[in-house]
Amino acid sequence: MPILGFFDNGYTISQGTLTATLAQPMTLTPDVSKRVDTYVFRDKTTTSVDVGKESDSLDITGLDFLVSTPSMFPFSFPITFGGTPTSMMAALNTMCDNGQPVTVANLAVVSGLDTGYNGDYYITRFSYTRKSGAIQKYYYELTLDSVT
């Protein structure tokens, strides 16, 4: 998936009163699989049973950081999406620890056209690394498993 940039809308992950608003992801990899069982009988006949969807998950990687600009009006303030990246990583970590479903909103590869990734998920894997250089620069990896 293309990098959509840090100013092309943010997507929101929320759980109760916790909210993390992040820049659109650098990569978004959906993984949907289904299972079909095949049975072979004594008379050598076979039958297949469609068990249905086995997994439906999203792997997301992203980079969020506090963007500061030179002191020129009207851009003389740091730009953040929903708080500092440090607070966003802390909120995601707490959501992961809670083990409850989260709601994902505004996650689209093409804003307004591709809304199929919005919905309810469980956070099954979350890791982040603080990168040197810019203040509060975090690279994160997140796996979301669909509730349905």
C-alpha positions, -999 to 999 in steps of 0.1 A, spaced: 0 0 0 13 35 -7 22 59 21 -6 83 22 12 110 41 9 124 76 -17 150 66 -42 128 46 -67 123 74 -60 103 105 -77 70 115 -91 64 149 -90 34 172 -113 37 202 -123 16 231 -147 32 257 -130 64 268 -97 56 252 -89 70 218 -58 69 196 -59 89 164 -30 81 141 -18 91 106 -29 68 78 -7 37 79 25 31 59 13 -4 51 -20 -21 55 -22 -58 47 -55 -75 50 -55 -113 55 -87 -132 50 -88 -170 49 -115 -196 48 -114 -233 54 -128 -262 34 -127 -297 49 -127 -327 26 -138 -361 38 -129 -394 21 -152 -423 28 -145 -461 26 -161 -464 -8 -136 -438 -21 -162 -410 -25 -154 -376 -12 -173 -347 1 -163 -311 9 -177 -290 37 -173 -253 36 -164 -244 72 -164 -207 65 -142 -178 74 -112 -189 94 -95 -156 99 -100 -119 90 -72 -97 101 -54 -65 93 -16 -60 97 -8 -23 100 25 -6 102 29 32 107 51 60 118 37 87 140 57 117 153 52 152 165 55 174 135 69 209 143 72 236 117 92 268 115 76 297 133 55 310 104 19 320 108 -4 301 108 18 271 112 36 282 144 24 252 164 31 215 165 7 194 144 -7 163 161 -37 141 152 -52 133 186 -25 140 212 12 133 213 25 101 198 36 91 233 0 93 245 -13 75 214 11 45 220 1 44 257 -36 44 248 -30 16 223 -11 -4 248 -39 0 274 -65 -11 248 -44 -41 240 -41 -50 277 -79 -46 282 -86 -74 258 -119 -58 247 -129 -50 211 -119 -17 196 -136 3 169 -116 15 139 -129 45 120 -117 65 90 -92 38 79 -91 39 41 -65 35 15 -83 60 -7 -102 84 15 -140 83 9 -137 53 -14 -123 24 5 -142 21 38 -142 -17 41 -116 -17 68 -137 3 94 -154 -18 121 -148 -37 153 -116 -56 159 -95 -72 187 -59 -60 190 -40 -93 189 -5 -79 184 9 -45 191 45 -33 193 62 0 189 97 14 188 108 48 197 131 61 169 159 85 173 159 118 156 127 137 158 111 141 192 84 116 200 89 95 168 73 61 170 72 32 145 44 8 153 31 -26 141 -4 -36 149 -25 -67 141 -63 -64 143 -85 -95 142 -121 -89 131 -148 -95 156 -171 -111 130 
